[in-house]
C-alpha cells in the first residue's frame, strides 16, 4: 500500500559538485521510493558542477528512465535550482533534499506520513545535527530569530529536506537565498506547515558550500520576506504614507516661503 494518496512522487535534488555522493544517493532512493510509491521520479538539477557530477548524472539518466537531469549553464544557486526542479517535476507530492548524503532517504516515509495528516509542507528537523559548531551556532541563531520575527514556531527553517503538496510549490516565488525561508513563505501564503525530526549524517565526501557571508545574506533575505508579507500586496500603505508625509512637509515649507514673500 502506498504511503501517499496520489501515486506520483517527485524527488528534487539540487547538485553542485557532489560527484562521489551521487551513485550512493541514487541507490538509496530507488530502494525507498519503490516501497512508498507506485510511480516516482528523481529530478537532479545540476547547478553548474565542475567535478564530474554532470557525467555521473547523465549516466544515471541513461540507465533509468525515472531519472530526470536538468543542467544549468552555471551556478545559479539553490533557490533557482529548486525552481527549475519544480517546473519539470510531475509529482503531486514533491520531496526536496540535498545531494551530500547528510539527508537520510529512509526518513522520507516520515515526511509523507505528516503530509497525509493534512499538512502542505513538512520540514525535516535535523534535531541532532551532524555539522561543526561553525554551522550549528549560526543556524540556531537564524532559526530562533526567524521564529521570533515571523511567529512560525519551527526548529529548522532552512532544512533542505522537505515534503510539499504540488499546489504549494506552484505558489512559491524563490530567488536569491529565499529557499531558506520556504516554511515562512508557505505559511504567509496560507498553507499548513509543520516539521518532523529526521536523522542527519556527517558529510562523507566533498566540502560544505557554507560561508560566513551566508549569515548576513540570510538576515537580508529575512527582511525581504517580512517586507513582502507586510507590503507586497499593499505597497501604497508604505510608500503612500511616506509620500504623504513628504507632501505635507513640502506644502508647509512652500506656504511658509509664500507668506514671507508676501510680507516683503
N, C-alpha and C positions, 0 to 999 in steps of 0.2 A: 504493500500500500504506500502511495506517495505521501511525503510529509508536506506537500504543498497542494493547495486546492487546484491550481492550474498546472498542467504537466510541463509547461515551458519555463525553463530556468536558464538565466544567463549569468555567467561569472565574468566580471570585467577586471582585468589586471593591468594597470599601467606598468610599463617596464622601462627602466633606464639603467643599462649596464649591470644586468643581473644574470649573465650567461650561465654561470655554474649552477645556479638555483633552478633554472627553468625545467630541465628534464625531470628532476625530483618532484617539483611542484606539480607538473603535469600528471605524473603517475599517481600522486596522492589524490588529486582532484578527480581523476577518472574513477578511482575506487569509491570515493564518497558520493559523487554525483550519480553514479549508476544505482546506488542504493536509495537515493532520496527523490529522484525524478525519472520520468519515462523519457522525456525529451529535453535535452540540455545542450548548451554550447559554452565554450570558453573563448572569450574575446580578449586577446592580448593587444595592448596598444603600445607599440614600440616608439618611445618618445625620443628618437634621435640617438639611440645607443651606438657606441663605438667599440664595444668589446667583443663582438661576435654574436650578441643576442639576436640580431636580425636574422642571421643564417639559421640559428637554432630554432627560432620561432617558425620560419618558413618550412623547415624540415618537419616540425610537428604538424603544421597545416597540411603538408603533403600526405602524411601517413594517417591523418584523422580528419574526416570531413566536418567533425564537430568543433574543430579549432578554427577560429577566425583571427586573422592578423591584420591590424591597422598600423600602417607605417607612417610616422610623422617625418617630415624632411629635416627637422631639427628639434632640439629640446624646447618644447613649449611649456613644460611644467605639468604638474599633476592635475590641476583643475581642468585644463583643456584636454588632457588625456582622458579624463573621466567623461567629459562632454562627448568626445569622439566615440568612446565606447557606448555611451547611452544611445547615440544616434544610430549605430549599426546593429546593436543588440536587438533581439526579438522577444525575449522572455517577458512574461507577465510579472515574474519575480526576478529581481536583479541583486546579485551579490557583488560587492567590490572588496578587493583585498590586495595586499602588497605582494610583490614578486620575490621578496627576500627570504622566504620561509619562516619569518617570525610569526606570521599568522598561521594558525593550525587548521587545515581544511576539515578535519574531523569535527570541528566545532560548528560547522555550517548548520547541522540539524537544530542546534540551539537557537540560532537566529531565525530559522524558518518556523520553529515552534512558537516564538513570540509574535511573528507576523500573523500566524493563524489565530492569535488571541485578539486580533483586531487592530494591531498597530500598523503604521505605514512605513516607518523607518525604525530599524533596530540596530543599535551600535554595539560592537563588541568591546566590552570594557576590559582593558588589559590590567586586571586587578593586581596581579603580581608581575609587573613589567620587568622584562629581562634586558634592560638597557643600562648604560653607565649613568652615573649621577648627573653628568653634564647634559643629559637628555631628560632624565626623570624630573629634576627640580624645575627647570623652565616649563616643562609640560604641566606639572602640578600647579604652578603659579598661573599659567594661562587658563587652565581648566576652571580654577576657582574664581578667577577674575571674570571669565565669560559667564559662569553661572550667576555670579553676583549682579552683573550688569544686564543680563538678559532675562533672568528669572527662570531659566530652564535648568533644572537640577540634575545634571548628569556628571559622572565622574571622569568620562573620557570623551570629550567633544571631538577631538581630531583623529580618533582612531580611523584607519583606512578600511577596517574590517566591518562592513555594514551589509544589511539586507534592506531592500526597498520594494515597494509596490511600484509597478511601471508608471502609474499616474503621478507619483511623486517625482520621479526623475524628469518627467516632462515639464514640471513646474519649477525646476531649479535653474537659476542663471549663475553659472560659475565662470570665474576668470581670476587672474592673479593667483592668490593663495586662498580663495574663498572655500576651497574644498574642506578646510579645517572647520568650517562653521556650517556644514551641511545640516546637522541637527537643529541649529538655531534658525537657519533659513526655512527649513521644512516646518518647524514649529510656528514661525511667523506666518507661513502660508496656510496654516490651519490643519496640518497633518499631525497625526498622533505619533509621538516619538518616545522611545524607551531605550534601555540598554540591558545587556546581559553579560555577566562575567565570562571571559574566554581565556583559554590557555595562550600564553605568549612565550616564544622561544628566543634564545640568544641568536644573533646574526651568525650564520655559518660561513658565508662567503662574502667577498666584496667589502665595501665600506659604506657607512651611512652617508646619505646626502644632506644630513642636518648641518646647519651652520649657525653661527652666533647671530647673524643678521635675520634669521628666521623669526626670532622672538620679537624684534622690532616690527618686521613686516606683519607679523600676526596681530600685534596691537593696532596697527594702522588699519588692517582689514576688519578687525572687530569694530572700530569706529565707523568704517564704511557700512557694515551690516546694520549697526544701530541707526545710522543716519537714514539709510534706505527704508528701514522699517518705520521710522518716525515721520519722514517727509517724502518718501519715494512717490507716494500717490497724491500728496498734497504739498508740492514744493512751494506754492504761494504762501502757505502757512509760515514758512521760514522767510523766504525772500520777500513776500508781501509785507510781513511785519517789519523787516529790516528796511525795505523801501519806504514804508510809511513813516518810520522814524526819521529817515533822511529827508523825505519830502517835507515833513513838518518843520525840521530844523532849517531847511533851506527857505521855507516860507517865512519863518520868524526872522531870519537874517535879512532877507530881502525887504521885509516890512520895516525892520529897524533902519536899514540904509535909506529906504524911501522917505521915512519920516525925518531923518536927519537932513536929507537933501531938501525937502520942502521947508524945513525950519531954517534953511540957509546956512 
